[in-house]
Amino acid sequence: MITCDRNILLVGREFLESPVVTDWFLRRQRQCLLASTVSEAGKLSKSRKFDLILSNCHLPDGPGFALIDQFRNLPVSLFISHPVEDGCIWLPGILRGVKCWGAAVLQPRAFSRLLADLLSGAEDHSDSKAPF
């Protein structure tokens, strides 16, 4: 796997079943860890620090929103995807360690730009072809 300077956690079965999102990060030389449940994410957080967490809103053992309480005192950014008619929107839960639940939802293009900023590397910030 590709090594990187950021730890990214993807939480949800959809991330496990489809390589689209993980491939997007790998093309940018970012490695992702995958968890399928809230409790699995909690276990991983005890052994590793994460900079970015992306989660589905519906997880087998509860809502993805439960991750906000688990990670709210840590310097992490957490976003939760919510399905809509033609894709998904992203709900900010924590941004760089600050709880921001209730902030405006992010459409895919705006979310892609924010991700590029959060990953802050040599990525092209105009990449609107992200799978989000």
Number of C-alpha atoms within 10 A of each C-alpha: 8 10 11 13 11 17 18 24 23 24 26 23 17 15 19 16 8 10 10 15 16 19 15 15 15 16 11 16 17 19 19 23 16 20 20 19 23 22 17 13 22 14 12 15 14 8 8 10 15 20 20 22 23 23 30 23 20 19 19 12 12 13 15 23 21 15 25 19 11 14 22 19 12 15 16 21 25 31 28 25 22 16 13 8 5 6 12 17 18 23 24 22 27 26 18 15 16 16 20 18 16 9 11 10 17 17 14 18 16 13 20 20 17 14 16 17 13 15 19 12 12 8 14 12 14 10 11 14 10 15 14 18
